[in-house]
């Protein structure tokens, strides 16, 4: 069940999802809705035009959504266009029918592709700017995925040492039998690895001598385009993307509201540095944990999850909330009340260790925007 949108958005963050193995969500219902349909269709058509201009052929995004036909790695470029279009379409519906604009929010952020959509939604670039680089590089990113495996490294004890993880990766890369690297940091005890060929298995063998028994590596069976990792260097994708950005329109205005970048983990976009940050976005790990902490430090009370079937960001918040509640319960009733009271007094948390704000996560409300739009449809 999704929460309701608050009347005052000054403590609301908008979160944009990235590419996943499923990318439709409830887009079909939004497209077929009597009132919503025209705006959704128009936005998908706009994405189709941009796709044609960049790749020389026109996809059938409207038809794909109407028929409920999921994307796959073979249709990776269409998935990119579909995700960005549907995220922007949801925001257009929110403004057109309910008078709610993202500019009223406290901040915005996006995982992977979602950061580019956030730049478009917050007025830094337009939809073409958001789609131009990922679409231009989509073919080669999909080709690189053919032998790429994701490994989820996690600890049931202490936080993971990123320096140790990086060192193991570098030593594996020295052998010249494929490249492995960190792609995302969802929490202090979890790291997502992307590796070519058998490098994930090599990491699993090497980690036994470097980490305690509470550290495990789970292999994801899907194939993933290796963005946000050094694997894209093989095709010089970061530098070629930077070259293409010379002619990208816009990118000189600061975002409204501020965007928390997963490249840096904080609000780093100030206008003229847009191209530099997007260049880093291509091969730098996604610092989701740092951004999550920043939203809590900023006093965010509601997260609006934009896009089809968002899962990673909501799951990360919910997992942290569960862990915090379990920890609070271990303090007993008096300690639990004290911790909650501290978390609600921002002036006090500012004087205490930074991570004290994490306790606020248990009170954060989550709105899945596509669910909210359909539940409140005119």
N, C-alpha and C positions, 0 to 999 in steps of 0.2 A: 504494500500500500504506500502511495506517495503522500507526502505532507502537503499542506496548502502553502501558497505563496504569501509572504508577509506584505502588509500594506506599505511598510517602509523598507526599502531595499538597501538602506545604508549599511546594513550588516549582512548583506547577501553576496555570495560569490557565484559566478557562473563558470561551470567546468565543462570542457569540451572533450569528447572521447576521440580516440584514434582508430587506426585500422585494426580489425580483428578478423577471425575466421568467419563470423557472421556479421552482416552489416545492414540488414534491413530493419530490424526492430518492428515498430508499428507504422512504418512509413506508408505501407499500403492503405491502412485505415485513414491516415491523414490525407492521402491523395484522393481517395474515393469519397471523402466527406463532402457533403453538398456545399458547405460554406468554405471550408479550408482548401478544398481541391484546387481551385484556380490559382491560388498563391503558390501552392506546392508545385503544381505543374509548371508555372511560369519560372520558378527558381530552378527546377530540373532542366528546363529548356535552355536557360541561360548557361548552366553548366555544360550541357551538350554542345552549345556553340563554342564555348571556350575549349573544350576537348577537341573539337574539329579543327579549330585554329591552330592548336599546338601539335596534334598528332596526325592531322590530315584525314581523319575519318570521323563520322558522327556515330556516337553510341546511342543506344535506345534506352536511356535511363528511365523515361516515363513508362515505357512498356515493361521494363524490368520490374519497376516498383508496382505497377498495376497488376502484373501477373504473380507477384510475390516470388520472383526468381532470384535466389541468393547469388552472391558473387563468390569467386574462388580465386586462387592465386593466378589462374590463367586470365582472369578478368580483373587483375589488380588495378589497372588504370581506371577502369569503370568504378571500382570500389572507392578509389580516392575521390573521384568526381561526385559519386553518390553521397558519401559521408559529408563532404563539405557543403554540398547543396542542401541536404536535409537539415544540417545544423543551422544554416542560415535561414532556411524556410521556417523552421520552428520559431526562430526569433522574430521573423517577419509576422508570423501568425500572432505571436504574443503581443507585438506592438499594434497590429492592425485591429485586433478584436478586443484587446484588454487594456490598451494604452500603456503597456509596460515595456520599457526600453532597457537594454543592457546598460546603457550609460548611467542609469540610476543606481547601479550596484556598487558594492565596495571594491571589488576586484574581479578579475577573470583569469583563467589559466586553462591550458589544454595539454593532454598527454599526446605526445608524438604529433601526428597530423593535426590534432586538435589545437595546437598552439598557432598554427597558420590560420585556421578558421577564426580563432580568437582575435588575431591581428586584423582580419577582415571585419569581424563583428564590431570591433572597437574603433574602427575608423582609420587605421593605419594604412591599410591597403584595401583593394577591392577583391571581389571573388577571383578575378583573373590572376591577380597577384598571388593569392593564396594557392591557386591551382597550378600556376605555370611551372614552378620548379619540380614539385613532386610528379606532375604528369610527364614533364620532359625527361625525367630520370626513371620513370616507372618501369620501362621495359628492361633496363639493365638491372634495376633493383630486384625485379622478379626473377631474372636469369640467375643472379647471384644466390637467390633463395634455394636453388635446386639441391644444394648439398649442405644447407645451413640448418642446424638443430638448436633449439632453445633449451637451456638448462636452468632450472630454478634452484639456486643455492640458498639454503635457509638454515638457521640455527635455532635449536630449541633451548639454548642456554644463553651465552653472552652474545653481544653484538658482533657482527662479522668485521674482521679487519680488512678494509678495502685495499690497503697497501699489500697485504698478503695475497688477496685475490688477484690484483694486478700483476704482482710478481710471478705468480704461477702461470698466468696467461702469457706473459712475455717470454718465459722460459719454454713454454710449449711452442710459441710462434717461432722461436729460434731454430727449431728442427726443420722448418720449411715444408711441413706437411699439412698446411692449413692455418688459418688465423682464428683466434678466439679473443673475445673481449667483453667487457661489461656493456650492457645495453640500457639497463635501468636499475634504479635503487629505490624500490617501493617502501623500504623500511630499514632500520639499522640491522635487522637480522635476516634480511632477504635481498638477494641480488639476482637480476636476470642476466644470464650469459648467452651470447650467440657465438656459435663456433662452426667452422667448416669441417667437412669430412668427419674424422674421428676425434676431433680436438676436445669435444665435451667428455668423451670417454677417457681421454688422456688426463683431463682435469680431475675427473672422478678418482682416477688412480693416484694422481699426485697429491690430492688434498688430504689423503689419509695420514700423511706424515706432517702436515702443517696445521690441521684443525682438530679439535677434540671430537669425540664420538657423537656429540650432540649436533654436529653439523652434517647436513645431508644434501644430496643433489638429486633432484627429480627431473627426468627428461620429458620434455613436451614433444609429442609425436607430430605436430604440425610443422609445416615449412614456413619460414618467416623472411620477408625481405629485410636484410640486415642493416636498417637505418640505426642511427645513434650508436654506432660501433665502428671500430677501425676496419671492419670488413669492406666498407664502401671505398676505402682507399685503392683497392685493386683496380677499380675503373675510374679513378680520379674524380669521383662524383662530387666531393665537396668543392674542389676548385673549379670544376666546370659549372657547377651551380652558381658559384660566386660570380663567374664571368657572365652568365646569363642575367644575373640580377642587376648588372649595369643598366639594362634597358627596362627594368621593371618600373612601372609607374607607382608613384606614391612612396610611402615609407619614410616620410620626413616629419610627421606629426606624432606627438606622444599619444598613446592610447587612452581612451576614456571608456570605462574606468581603467586604472592601471592593470597591466598584465604581469602576473607572476610567471617568469620564464622557467621552464624545467631545464634549461641550459645552465642557469646560474642558481636557481632556487630562490630567487627574489625578484622584486619589481625592477627590472633592468632596462626596459625599453624606454628611451626618452626621445625618440624620433630619428635623429640622424644615424643612430647605431643599429637600425633595424636590419640592414643587410649584413652587418658583421655578426649579429646574433643568429640570424637565420643560417648563415654560413656554418657557424658552430653547431647549430641545431642538427645538422645532417650527420655529424659523426661523434657528438658528445653524448654521454649517457644521460638518460632522463632522471632528473633529481626530484622524483615525485615526493619523497619523504620530506625534503627541505621545504617544498611548496606547501605540503600539508601542514607542517609546523607553522609556516608563515601565515596561513589563513587563520589558524587558531590564535597566533600572537596578535593578529589584526582584529580579533574579536568577532570574526564571522560566526553568525548563528544559523544561517541557512545556506545550503549548497544547491543550486539549480543545475542539474545534470542535463546538458544539451546534447542531442544527437540520437541516433537509433540504438536502442537497447544498450545504454551505457552500463558497463560492468566493472572495469578495473578500478576506477576512482571510487565509486560507491563501496566496493568490496574492501578497499584499503582503509577507508574511514571506519566502516563497520567493524573490521578486524581490530583496529586500534581501540575503538570504543569497547569492544568485548574484553580486550586485554586490560584496559584501564579499570573497567568495572570490577573485574576479578581481583585486580590489585587493591582497589579501594575496599572491597569486602574483606580482604585479609587484614585491614587495619582495625576492623571492628566498627560498630555504629558511630561512636564518637569521632574516631579518626576519619571516617567516611564523610561525616557532615563537615568537619573542618576542611578537608581537601576540597570539597565542592564549594564551600564558602570562599576559600582563597581563589579558586578558579574564576569565580564570578566577579571578583574585585580586581579590575584591570590594573589599578594603581598599585595594588599589592603584588600582583604577579610580576609587574615591571621591576620590583625590588628584589624578587626572588629568582632562583635559577630559571633560565629561559624555558626549559622544558616543563615547568609547572603548568604552563598554558595548555599542555596536552590534556589535562583533566577536563577541559571544556568540551572535548570531543563527544562526551556522552550526552551533551545537551544540543548538539548540532542536528538540525532538521534537514532532511534530504528530499528534494523535489525532482522526480524524473519528469522532465518537461513534456515528452510525448504522451505520457500517461495523464499528466495534468491537463493538457490541451484537450484530450479526448474525454476526460471525465467532466470537463467544464465547457464542452462544445456548445455553441449557440444553436 
